[in-house]
Amino acid sequence: MSFRNRGFTLVELLVVIAIIGVLIALLLPAVQQAREAARRMQCTNQLKQLGLALHNHHDTYETFPGGTYQFQFKNHTIAGDANSDASWPGAAKQWSYLTVLMPFMEQQNLYDEFITTAVNAGKTPWSTDVGVLTRPIPFIVCPSETNTVTQSGLTPTSYRCNRGDQWISWNRPECRGPFCKQYLNRRGFRDLVDGSSNTMFVSEIRLGTWKSNLVSTGIATNVGASEGSPPSLCTARRGANNMLLGDYYNSGTAYTNGSRWACGQTIYTQWIPILAPNSPTCANFDPENLALPTASSYHPGGVNVLFGDGSVKFMPDTIDAGDPTQAPSSTTYSGPSYYGVWGALGSTSGSEVVELP
């Protein structure tokens, strides 16, 4: 009796390997899409938690947080409220809206540490020797975010409050959005004339890529972000690439964008709803203040946005953003937004009639 060795021929083996390769190639995109769908859902949930915190803050203090806070805290009261000191705080005193929301996000210990080690210790929002300013805080960063290199190790945030559809200099008292730049001008539901369901509160923005060389060389000096400028100046520079600008004008890549969670300056924790989602982010010579931060994300096709009623909607890149050549006046801009449905949803009292996409 004889026996034959049975096995695969080389051709059969290659065919099986080819079939497996095709199946993997078909499967990987589906897996990636499923993972991104899960990350987008987690991002939505994190924004909803911010919405609950904002509502609880309003229930307690009858206002939403300001876009910027002076550094002296006393029972959550801004020092300027007590003595009518309406002077503008210096950069070292500009704390973000996120700092005062921590107790309403079950983060009382983090808030207490912040007050003790940062505020009462006289630190600045960019102090790198304060643990609460440098320790990771996962729930304020979108899970789809890929950038891990931020400014000097400071803790970043993806979630930015809405300053309104007006792009002028950093210390102006304008307040077309629900989160005013000036710390004494805090708003409540009574100010949402357009309705809470028609007013955007918080959006996500991609974190910036840290490029230390841009600090000394200066950037984007010809964009003209101060005293009112047409946002078309920004869109015209999309993808600019040279030694100074690099990819600064691409969507969400401004080098300091979002890199300080506790800092109330525009480029770190605020957003201006003028350019449509995933348009460029721009600035003038001073990117920390003379900036036009634009909503952006790694979610395909748009961004997640928290509205005043606590709902989170996915806003597409294709939303009507009006006329980007319009330059709003620094003193007389009122009424309907120049910037289409997107700008209308960014203002609190423009009395626009909008239809959500």
N, C-alpha and C positions, 0 to 999 in steps of 0.2 A: 504494500500500500504506500502510495506517495502522497505528500502534502505540498500544496502550493502556498507560498507567502502572499497574503492579500494586503493591499494598501492603496493609497492614492497615487495616481501618476502625477508627474510634475504639472501637466496641463490641468488636471482636475484641481490640484492644489492652488494653482494660479487663478483659476476661475472662482473658486471659493473665496480666496483673498479679495479678488476684485468685487465680488458681490458684497462681502462684508464692508469693504471700503465705500461702496455706493450707499449702503444702508446707513453707515455712520455719517456720511456727507449729508444725507437727507435728515438724519436725526438731530445733528448738532444745532442747526438753526432753530428747530422746534424747541430744543432744550434751552437755548439762549433766550428765545422769545418768552418761554414760560418763566425763566428766572427774572427777566426784565419786568414781566407782568407782576411778579411777586414783589420786586423792588418798588415798582410804581405804586402798588397797593400799600406797601409799608410807608412810602413817602406820603401818600394820601392820609394815612392814619396819623402820622406825626403832625401834619398840618391841622388835622381835626383836633388833636390834643392842644395845639396852640390856640385854636379857636375857642375851645372850652376854657382855657386859661384866660383869654382875653375877656370872655363873658363873665367869668368869675371875678376878674379884676374890676370890671365895670359894676358888678353887683356890690362890691365892697366899697369902691371909691367914687362911683357914679361917673367915672370917665374911663376911657381907654388909656394905656400908657402914652406918654409923649414919644416922639421919635428920638429925642435926645434928653438926657437927664443931667442936671448939675450934680456934682459929686457929693455934696452934703445930703445925707439922708437922716431924717428924724421921724420915726414912726411913719415912714413912707412919704413924708411931706417934703417937697423940695424947699430948700432954704429960702429961695427967692420968693416963695409964696407968702412967707411970714413977714418979710420986711419990704415987699414990693420992689425988690431988686430985679429990674427987668433987663439988666445989662447982659450981653451975650457971654456965655461961659467960654473960656479958652479950651483948646483941644484937650488938655489934661483933665477937664471936668466933664467931658462928653461921654456919658455912659449910655448904653443902648436900651431899647425897649425890652430886650430879652432879659436883662438883669432883674427887672422888677417883676417879671412873670414867673420866676423860678418858684416862689412859694405856692403859686397856683398850679404848678405842674408836679406837685409832690416832691419838690426839691428844696425844702426849707433848710436843710443842713447845708446845701450848696450855697443858698442865699446868705445864710448867717456867716459862712466862711468868706464869702465875697465881701460882705460889709466889714468884717473884722480885718481881713488880711489885705484887702485892696482899698476900699473906701476910707475906713478909719485910719489906715496906715499911710494915707496920702499917696498911694500909687497911681499910676496912669493906666489907661486901658491897654497900653502896649508894654507894660512891665513884664519882663520875661522871668522874673524871680518870684512870681506869685503863682502858686499851684493851681488856683481856681481859674486862672487866665490861660494856663498852658495844658491842663489835663483834658483828655478827650471827653466830649459830651456827645455821645452818639445820636441822641434824639433831636439834635438841631442840625444834623447833616443828612442830606438825601442819601439813601443807601446805593443809588446809582452813581454817585460821585466817584470819579477815578483819581482825582488829584490828591496826593498825600503830602506834597511839598508846599507848605504855607510859610508865611512870613515869620521868621525867627522862632519857630516852634510854638507860636501862639495858637490857641484853639479857634478853629474856623466855624462858620455857620453858613448853611445854604439858604436860610429862610430870612427874607428881608421884608420890612414893613413898607407900606405904600405912602410915599411922600406927596404924591399927586402929579398931575400931568403938566408940570411947569419946570423947565430946565434953566435955572439961573444960579447965581452964586450962592455959596454955602451958608452965609449967615443972614439971608433975607427972611422976612417974616411970612412969606407966602405959605398958604396952607390950603391947597385944593384937594389934598388927600386926607385920610383919617388920622395920619400920624404926622403931626407938624414938626418941622425942624426945631422951632423954638420951644424950649422946655416948659415954658409957662403956659403955652397954648395947647392944652390937652382937650380932646374931643370926646363926645359921648354919642349915644344913639340919637339924641335930640338934634345933632348936627348932620345926620345922614339923611338929608332932604330927599335924595334920590332913592332912598330905601336901602336897608342893610343887604338885601338880596341882590342889589344892583351896584354894590360898592366893593371893590377888591380891597382886601386887607393885607395879605401876606403872599408873596410868591417865592419861588425858588430861583436861585441863580448859581451857575457853575462857579466853583472856586477858582480863583486866579492862580496862574503859575508864577511862583516867586522868582523874580529876576533882580538880584540885588544891584546889578550894574545900572538899572534904570533909575535908581534913586539919585545918583550923582549926575547922570547925563541929562536928565529931564526928558519928558515925552510929550508928544502931541501938542506942541505949542501953537499950532495953527488951527486948532479945532474951534476955539472961541467959546468955551463952555460958560463963561461968566456973563452976567447981565442980560441973559436971554439970547438964544441962538437957535437957528433952524436945525433940527435933528438930522436933516439931509447932509450936513457937514460930516456927521458920523457915518452914515450909511455909505457915503462916497468913498470912505477909506477902508472898507471891508477888505481884509486880506492883505493890507499894506505890509510889505516885508523889506525892511532894511536894518541897518545895524542898531538904530535907536528904537524903531517902532516894533521890530520883531512881529509877533502875531497879536499885538496889543488890541488891534481893532476887530479881531475875530470874535465870534459870539462868546461872551462870558469869560474872556481870557485876560482881562485887565489884571496886571500883576498882583495887585493887593486885594482883588475882589473877594470880599467875605472872609478875609484872613484874621479878623479880630472879632470874636463873638460879642464881647462886652463893650465895644467902641461904637459910639453913636454917630460917627462921621459917615457921610453919604455912601462912600464906596464899600463900607464894611457891613452895614446892617440896614440900609435903606435901598429903595428901588423906585425908579421913576417910570410910570407906564405911558411912554410916548411911542417908542419904536416897538413894533410887533415882537412877540416872543422869538427868541433865538436870533435877533438882530445883533449888531455889534454893541459892545460897551465902550464908551469913549470918555475922555477927559481932556482938560486943558493942561497947563504946565503942572498944576497941583492936583494929582489924581485923587487925593484923599477927600477933597472938598469940591472942586470944580468938575464934577463927574456926572455922567449920564449912565447909571447902571441899568441894564436891560434884562428883563426876565429871560432865563435860559435854563436848559436842563439837558440830561442825557436820555430822557424819555423820547422816543421817536415821534416827531410831529408836533410837539408843543410842550407846555409846562403845566404843572399843577398849581392852582391858585385857590387860596382860602378867601371866602367872601364874609361879609359882616354878619350874615345870619348863621355862620358856623359851617356852611356847606363848602365842599371842595370840588371844584370843577376843573376839567382838563381843557385848557385854552389852546387852540391850534395856532400854528405859525401863520396860517392864512387869514387870521382875523383882520377885519378892516381896521387899519391904523391911520386913516385920514391922510392929511397933506403934510409930509415931512418938511416941506419948505417953509411952513409957517413958524415964525419966531414969536412966542408969547412975550408980551411986555412984562417987565419986572414990577410994574405998578398998577396996570389997568386990566390985566387978564381976568375976565369973569365970564359967566354964562357958559354955553355949551363948549365942549372940548373941540379943539382943532383936529384931534387925532382919532377920529372915527369912533367905532364901538369900543376899541381898546382904551382910548383916552377917556371916553365917557364913563366906563366902568371904573376908571381910576380917580374920578372926581366925586366929591360927596354931595355937591349941590349945583351941578350944571343944568339940571332939569332937562336932560336929554331923554329922548325915547329910544331905548335900545332893545334889540332882540339878540339874545345870546345864541352863539353858534351851536 
